[in-house]
Amino acid sequence: MGILDKKTRFIDLVVTQEGKRQIAAGKLRAEFASLSDCNAFYDKAHKDDVSQRLYFEVMERPENSIILEKDDSGKLLNFNFSPTGSIVGNNIFLKNTSTAQKLSLHAVTGSQFEIGQNSVLDTSLRHFKQNYFIGTIDRLKNNNFELTQKEITYTINNVQPFGRSPYSETINVNNAEPFFLDPKLTHLPNFKFLPPKNTDGSNYGTYTDIRSTSKESWDDIKDRLGRELFNDTDVFLDSEDNNIKNNLVTRGNRKSRKIIIDGQLPVITPPRKESKEIKFIKTSADNNLIIQMFEDAPGATMNKLDIVDAGIFTDTEDKNKRYQKRVFYVGKTFFDDFNTPTFVNIFTIIMD
């Protein structure tokens, strides 16, 4: 946004390339607004009146793109993360150092791919900072951000997380539930059952709702993940830091339990699903989070996982008295032989 005429205060607006793409796809939704002072200066020695300044016309800036976007096929949209680096079709392109005369980009592999991948992830944070968004500083200094764990690792073998064998969890995508039959997605407005109606409101005909008619409940989620994962009680630390009351001892990874049957040797029963917990020791009062998850896929491709907001669930049995749970499903979208999309859940994120 820029002021072109200092007398009439005419405001110039521009739709970014990402905005134009969303308009063309019919997906543009203006939900949030922010103000920036990235083009302002606060030099005490500068004495001219701000009303005498004439700003240049607003233009597209690389910092306008913060989050990596995907198309409906699951591929990342073109993203220039540096003057010499771009993402095209999930491939990372960097400058070819062997050609000094002109700019030549090539798809990178190996160690160069890892360097490019880290640059892409760093770009989102750098672009966010370079927008210089205007905000309010918390007087209680609660704008710090600290996690109990910065890195978590999952165990994958022939038993975990499959239970018996990975072959028992194999399914052909043609036999998997597509979007419109997936009980994890039926609550979304995109998948409502909308049989045609006459202008007077009467039924146009008799139609059968073949999709799943019930939303996945909290009990369903607990059964699928394993109820033993929700039985622990948080332990509070004595701390002088009152940034956040939930300054907690992180619970250790859930271990396998030993069950003795009729005096026999203990039988090791691993938890149904392995879980990890991340505590927000220090965080802002608003708890605004941006989460992106990427797959460390084999080969030189960078794949961004899909996140489905399953909504808020109520757990009346929560021992920590945090009864509301916000659930997100993280996974990948595949297309079957009929080009029908199917969502395959990999991770379940629970915010409480």
C-alpha positions as CSV (number, residue, x, y, z in Angstrom):
1,M,0.0,0.0,0.0
2,G,1.3,3.5,-0.8
3,I,0.2,7.1,-0.7
4,L,0.4,8.5,-4.3
5,D,-1.1,11.9,-3.7
6,K,-0.1,13.8,-0.6
7,K,-3.1,16.2,-1.1
8,T,-6.0,13.8,-1.6
9,R,-4.5,10.9,0.3
10,F,-5.3,8.5,-2.5
11,I,-4.4,4.9,-1.4
12,D,-2.8,2.6,-3.9
13,L,-3.5,-1.2,-3.4
14,V,-2.0,-4.1,-5.2
15,V,-3.0,-7.8,-5.3
16,T,0.1,-10.0,-5.0
17,Q,0.8,-12.9,-7.4
18,E,-0.3,-15.3,-4.7
19,G,-3.5,-13.3,-4.3
20,K,-4.2,-13.4,-8.1
21,R,-3.6,-17.2,-8.1
22,Q,-6.2,-17.6,-5.3
23,I,-8.7,-15.4,-7.1
24,A,-8.3,-17.4,-10.3
25,A,-8.9,-20.6,-8.3
26,G,-11.9,-19.1,-6.5
27,K,-10.1,-19.6,-3.1
28,L,-9.3,-16.1,-2.0
29,R,-10.5,-15.4,1.5
30,A,-9.5,-12.2,3.3
31,E,-9.5,-13.3,7.0
32,F,-6.8,-11.3,8.7
33,A,-5.2,-7.9,8.2
34,S,-1.8,-6.6,9.4
35,L,-0.1,-3.2,9.3
36,S,3.6,-2.7,8.5
37,D,6.0,0.2,8.8
38,C,8.8,-1.4,6.7
39,N,8.9,1.7,4.5
40,A,8.8,4.3,7.3
41,F,11.9,5.8,9.0
42,Y,12.3,7.3,12.4
43,D,15.4,9.5,12.0
44,K,15.4,12.1,14.8
45,A,17.5,14.4,12.6
46,H,14.9,14.4,9.8
47,K,12.8,17.5,10.3
48,D,10.5,17.6,7.3
49,D,6.8,17.1,7.7
50,V,5.5,13.6,6.9
51,S,2.7,15.2,4.8
52,Q,5.3,16.5,2.4
53,R,6.6,13.1,1.5
54,L,5.4,11.4,-1.7
55,Y,5.8,7.6,-1.7
56,F,6.5,5.5,-4.7
57,E,3.8,3.2,-6.2
58,V,3.4,0.0,-4.3
59,M,5.0,-3.0,-5.9
60,E,5.4,-6.7,-5.4
61,R,8.1,-7.7,-2.9
62,P,9.6,-11.2,-2.3
63,E,8.7,-10.8,1.4
64,N,5.0,-10.9,0.4
65,S,5.3,-14.7,0.3
66,I,5.8,-16.2,3.7
67,I,4.3,-19.6,3.8
68,L,4.9,-22.2,1.1
69,E,1.7,-23.0,-0.8
70,K,0.6,-26.2,-2.5
71,D,-1.7,-26.8,-5.4
72,D,-4.5,-29.4,-5.5
73,S,-2.1,-32.0,-6.8
74,G,0.2,-31.7,-3.8
75,K,3.1,-29.9,-5.5
76,L,4.7,-26.8,-4.0
77,L,4.0,-23.6,-5.9
78,N,7.0,-21.8,-7.4
79,F,8.8,-20.0,-4.6
80,N,11.9,-17.9,-4.9
81,F,13.7,-18.2,-1.6
82,S,16.8,-16.3,-2.7
83,P,18.1,-14.4,-5.7
84,T,19.9,-17.6,-6.8
85,G,17.4,-20.2,-5.5
86,S,13.9,-21.4,-6.4
87,I,11.4,-24.2,-5.8
88,V,9.7,-25.6,-8.9
89,G,7.5,-28.7,-8.7
90,N,9.0,-29.8,-5.4
91,N,12.5,-29.6,-6.7
92,I,15.1,-27.2,-5.4
93,F,17.1,-25.2,-7.9
94,L,20.3,-23.4,-7.1
95,K,22.7,-21.3,-9.1
96,N,25.2,-23.3,-11.2
97,T,28.6,-22.2,-9.9
98,S,30.3,-23.6,-13.0
99,T,28.8,-20.8,-15.2
100,A,30.1,-17.4,-14.1
101,Q,28.9,-15.4,-17.1
102,K,25.2,-15.9,-16.7
103,L,22.7,-17.1,-14.1
104,S,22.0,-20.8,-14.6
105,L,19.9,-22.8,-12.2
106,H,20.0,-26.6,-11.8
107,A,18.1,-29.1,-9.6
108,V,20.3,-30.0,-6.7
109,T,20.9,-33.4,-4.9
110,G,22.8,-34.7,-2.0
111,S,24.5,-32.2,0.4
112,Q,23.4,-29.3,-1.9
113,F,19.8,-30.3,-1.5
114,E,20.1,-30.2,2.3
115,I,21.6,-26.7,2.1
116,G,18.8,-25.6,-0.2
117,Q,16.1,-27.2,2.0
118,N,17.4,-25.3,5.1
119,S,17.5,-22.1,3.1
120,V,13.8,-22.6,2.1
121,L,12.7,-23.1,5.7
122,D,14.8,-20.1,6.9
123,T,13.2,-17.9,4.2
124,S,9.7,-18.1,5.8
125,L,11.0,-16.7,9.1
126,R,13.2,-14.1,7.3
127,H,10.3,-12.9,5.1
128,F,8.0,-12.6,8.2
129,K,10.6,-10.5,10.1
130,Q,11.3,-8.3,7.0
131,N,7.6,-7.3,6.8
132,Y,8.0,-5.4,10.1
133,F,4.5,-6.0,11.2
134,I,3.2,-3.5,13.8
135,G,2.2,-5.1,17.1
136,T,1.8,-4.4,20.8
137,I,4.5,-5.3,23.2
138,D,3.2,-7.2,26.2
139,R,3.9,-5.2,29.3
140,L,4.3,-8.5,31.3
141,K,7.0,-9.5,28.8
142,N,5.2,-12.6,27.7
143,N,6.4,-12.5,24.2
144,N,9.2,-15.0,24.7
145,F,9.0,-18.4,23.1
146,E,10.6,-21.6,24.5
147,L,9.9,-25.3,24.0
148,T,10.8,-28.2,26.2
149,Q,12.0,-30.1,23.1
150,K,13.3,-28.7,19.8
151,E,13.7,-32.1,18.1
152,I,11.8,-35.3,18.5
153,T,12.5,-38.7,17.0
154,Y,10.0,-41.6,16.4
155,T,10.9,-45.3,16.4
156,I,9.8,-47.1,13.2
157,N,10.4,-50.9,12.9
158,N,8.4,-54.0,12.0
159,V,6.3,-53.7,15.1
160,Q,5.9,-50.0,15.8
161,P,3.7,-48.2,14.9
162,F,2.1,-51.1,13.0
163,G,1.3,-53.4,16.0
164,R,2.0,-56.7,14.2
165,S,3.6,-56.3,10.9
166,P,3.9,-53.4,8.3
167,Y,2.3,-55.7,5.8
168,S,-1.0,-55.7,7.8
169,E,-1.1,-51.9,7.3
170,T,-0.7,-52.0,3.5
171,I,-3.6,-50.9,1.5
172,N,-4.2,-50.1,-2.2
173,V,-5.2,-46.4,-2.6
174,N,-8.2,-47.6,-4.7
175,N,-9.5,-49.3,-1.6
176,A,-8.9,-46.5,0.8
177,E,-11.6,-44.0,1.8
178,P,-11.7,-41.0,-0.5
179,F,-12.3,-37.5,0.9
180,F,-16.1,-37.8,0.7
181,L,-16.2,-41.0,2.7
182,D,-13.5,-40.2,5.3
183,P,-15.1,-39.9,8.8
184,K,-12.2,-37.5,9.8
185,L,-13.4,-35.0,7.2
186,T,-17.2,-35.2,7.3
187,H,-17.5,-32.2,9.6
188,L,-15.9,-29.8,7.0
189,P,-18.4,-27.7,5.0
190,N,-16.7,-28.9,1.7
191,F,-18.0,-32.4,2.3
192,K,-21.6,-31.8,3.3
193,F,-24.4,-33.9,1.8
194,L,-26.2,-31.5,-0.5
195,P,-29.0,-33.2,-2.5
196,P,-30.7,-30.9,-5.0
197,K,-33.9,-29.1,-4.0
198,N,-36.8,-27.6,-5.8
199,T,-37.3,-23.8,-5.7
200,D,-40.1,-24.3,-3.1
201,G,-37.7,-26.2,-0.8
202,S,-39.1,-29.7,-1.5
203,N,-36.9,-32.6,-2.4
204,Y,-36.0,-32.9,-6.1
205,G,-35.8,-36.7,-5.7
206,T,-34.7,-39.5,-3.4
207,Y,-30.9,-39.6,-2.8
208,T,-28.8,-41.7,-0.5
209,D,-26.0,-40.3,1.6
210,I,-23.2,-42.8,0.9
211,R,-20.6,-40.9,2.8
212,S,-19.8,-41.4,6.5
213,T,-22.6,-39.7,8.4
214,S,-20.8,-39.3,11.7
215,K,-17.8,-37.2,12.7
216,E,-15.0,-39.0,14.4
217,S,-15.6,-38.6,18.1
218,W,-13.0,-38.0,20.9
219,D,-13.5,-41.6,22.0
220,D,-12.7,-42.8,18.5
221,I,-9.5,-40.8,18.5
222,K,-8.5,-42.2,21.9
223,D,-9.2,-45.8,20.8
224,R,-7.2,-45.3,17.6
225,L,-4.2,-43.7,19.4
226,G,-4.4,-45.8,22.6
227,R,-6.2,-44.7,25.8
228,E,-3.0,-45.2,27.9
229,L,-1.5,-42.1,26.2
230,F,-4.1,-39.8,28.0
231,N,-3.8,-41.2,31.5
232,D,-0.8,-39.2,32.9
233,T,-1.0,-36.1,35.1
234,D,1.2,-33.1,34.6
235,V,3.8,-32.3,37.3
236,F,4.4,-28.6,38.0
237,L,7.8,-27.1,38.6
238,D,8.6,-24.4,41.3
239,S,9.8,-21.5,39.1
240,E,10.2,-17.8,39.6
241,D,9.4,-17.3,36.0
242,N,5.7,-16.5,35.8
243,N,5.7,-16.1,32.1
244,I,3.2,-19.0,31.9
245,K,1.6,-21.1,34.6
246,N,2.1,-24.3,32.6
247,N,5.8,-24.4,33.3
248,L,5.8,-28.2,33.3
249,V,8.1,-31.2,33.6
250,T,7.8,-32.8,30.3
251,R,6.6,-36.4,30.6
252,G,9.1,-39.0,29.3
253,N,8.3,-41.0,26.3
254,R,5.8,-43.7,27.1
255,K,7.5,-47.0,27.7
256,S,6.2,-50.4,27.1
257,R,4.3,-51.9,30.0
258,K,5.0,-55.3,31.5
259,I,1.9,-57.5,32.2
260,I,2.3,-60.7,34.2
261,I,-0.2,-63.4,33.3
262,D,-0.7,-66.4,35.7
263,G,2.9,-66.1,37.1
264,Q,4.4,-66.4,33.6
265,L,7.2,-64.2,32.4
266,P,6.2,-60.6,31.7
267,V,4.7,-59.9,28.3
268,I,5.9,-56.7,26.7
269,T,3.0,-54.7,25.3
270,P,4.1,-51.5,23.4
271,P,1.7,-48.6,23.4
272,R,-0.6,-48.7,20.4
273,K,0.8,-45.5,19.0
274,E,4.1,-43.8,19.9
275,S,3.5,-40.2,21.1
276,K,5.7,-37.2,21.8
277,E,4.8,-34.2,23.9
278,I,6.1,-30.7,23.5
279,K,5.4,-28.2,26.2
280,F,5.3,-24.4,25.6
281,I,7.3,-23.2,28.6
282,K,7.3,-19.6,27.5
283,T,4.8,-18.3,25.0
284,S,2.7,-15.2,24.3
285,A,-0.8,-14.6,25.7
286,D,-2.4,-15.2,22.3
287,N,-0.5,-18.4,21.5
288,N,-0.6,-17.7,17.7
289,L,1.3,-20.5,16.0
290,I,2.2,-21.2,12.4
291,I,3.0,-24.9,11.7
292,Q,4.4,-26.4,8.5
293,M,5.4,-30.0,8.2
294,F,7.6,-31.4,5.5
295,E,8.5,-35.0,4.6
296,D,12.1,-36.0,4.4
297,A,11.4,-37.9,1.2
298,P,14.0,-40.0,-0.6
299,G,15.6,-38.3,-3.5
300,A,15.9,-34.6,-4.3
301,T,12.3,-33.5,-3.6
302,M,10.8,-31.4,-0.9
303,N,7.3,-32.5,0.0
304,K,5.0,-30.5,2.3
305,L,2.4,-32.5,4.2
306,D,-1.3,-31.6,4.3
307,I,-2.9,-30.5,7.6
308,V,-6.6,-30.9,8.2
309,D,-8.2,-29.0,11.1
310,A,-10.6,-31.5,12.7
311,G,-11.9,-29.0,15.1
312,I,-12.4,-28.9,18.9
313,F,-13.2,-32.0,21.0
314,T,-14.3,-32.2,24.6
315,D,-12.6,-34.7,27.0
316,T,-14.6,-34.8,30.2
317,E,-12.1,-37.3,31.7
318,D,-8.9,-35.1,31.4
319,K,-7.0,-35.4,34.6
320,N,-5.3,-32.0,34.1
321,K,-8.7,-30.3,33.7
322,R,-7.9,-29.1,30.2
323,Y,-11.1,-30.4,28.7
324,Q,-11.0,-28.9,25.2
325,K,-8.7,-30.5,22.6
326,R,-8.0,-29.0,19.2
327,V,-7.1,-31.9,16.8
328,F,-5.2,-31.7,13.5
329,Y,-4.6,-34.5,11.1
330,V,-1.3,-34.4,9.2
331,G,-0.7,-36.6,6.2
332,K,-0.5,-36.9,2.4
333,T,-3.0,-36.8,-0.4
334,F,-3.0,-39.5,-3.0
335,F,-5.1,-39.9,-6.2
336,D,-6.5,-43.3,-7.1
337,D,-7.1,-44.7,-10.6
338,F,-10.3,-42.7,-10.9
339,N,-8.4,-39.5,-10.0
340,T,-10.3,-39.3,-6.7
341,P,-8.3,-37.7,-3.9
342,T,-7.7,-39.7,-0.7
343,F,-6.2,-38.4,2.5
344,V,-3.8,-40.7,4.4
345,N,-3.2,-39.7,8.0
346,I,0.4,-39.9,9.3
347,F,0.4,-37.8,12.4
348,T,-2.3,-36.6,14.8
349,I,-1.6,-33.3,16.6
350,I,-3.6,-32.6,19.7
351,M,-3.4,-29.1,21.2
352,D,-4.7,-28.7,24.7
